[in-house]
Amino acid sequence: MTNDQLVVSPAWLFEHLDDPQVVIVDCRFSLADPQLGQQQYQVSHIQGSHYLDLNQDLSSPVGEHGGRHPLPNPVDLANKLSEIGVNYQKSLVVAYDDSRFAFASRLWWLLRYLGHERVAVLDGGFAAWQTADYPVTNIIPQPQPATFIPQVKIDKVVDIESVKQKKDLPDVVLVDSREGDRYRGEREPIDKIAGHIPGAVNYPWQEVTDSSGYLLPPSEQLRRWEKLETAKEILVYCGSGVTACVNLLSLEIAGISQGKLYAGSWSDWISYM
């Protein structure tokens, strides 16, 4: 896919609302109120969109290790995608949220992890759609079941042992995607221990978009990552493997494809302390 297909505009999506190959997924979610996204969807959503929940659909149950949002079981997620009409060969999935790609990018990354390249996020999210006065509804669409066959790309993800082995190698860069004050350990609103993995550099995920949630131009994405272009591997993490996916999206837009997700992220790392 080309860069401009990784992110689609509200105008593009409006023009393709009736395209049977386009499957729209609402990914709105709130870490502070896990029921909020589902409630918002039931009140108002983009016409024809289906809802996938970060905790219930895009993660597996939390254990002692693995972080706060462990990756979902590939078969379980594939079954869910089949239920909402995602065909593994034909469908273009468009994911949206209202959090500057924070949760839409998790689905974007998961689909690519499962071998499905035809996926994009909606620029500006639900707010941009509303601003453009495009149709919203509270009607839950009747799914048209399809067949989604996962082809897991294990090279897109690393675990804690891989991070320990690779993080100090000269051609590997470890990227912390959280806000600067959390990276520096000055504030930690979620996890029991503050700080960052030794050797990590800080690229806050919010820098991928402007304050309204619109993607910054590809040239700025490339400029942001230019110091890391020559790295053999870029291992990306955040608090729990969710907002790190925004940085992985940014890397792809910049044409840098050696990014990998440390899925357990900081919450997994500190579970061994």
VENWOUR-V889361 format. One line per field, one symbol per residue. phi: phi as a letter, one per 20 degrees, with the letter a starting at -180 (. if undefined). burial: b if it has 9 or more other ideal C-beta (glycine too) atoms within 8 Angstrom, else e. Layout:
# VENWOUR-V889361
phi: ???
burial: ???
This chain:
# VENWOUR-V889361
phi: .egfefcdegfffgfdgeffeedecedgacffbgefgffffffabfgneddcegfeddbdgfcfconfcggffgfffffffffeneefddfdeddbbcclmgdffffgfffffendeebbdefnmfffffgfmefcbdeefffdgcdddfcfeffeccdffffffdfdffdcdddeeeggffgfnebbecefcepbfgnfddcgffffcefeneffggffffffdgfdgeffccedbbebndfgfffffggfffnddefceefflgffgffee
burial: eebeebbbbbeebbeebeeeebbbbbbbbeeeebebbbebbeeebbbebbbbbbbebbbeeeeebbbebbbbebebbbbbbbebbbbbeebbbbbbbbbbbbbbbbbbbbbbbbbbeebbbbbbbbbbbbebebebeeeeeeeeebebebeebeebbbbbebbeebbeeeebbbbbbbeeebbeeeebeebeeeebbeebebbbbeebbeeebbbbeeeebbebbeebeebebbbbbbbbbbbbbbbbbbbbbbebebbbbbbbbbbbbbbee
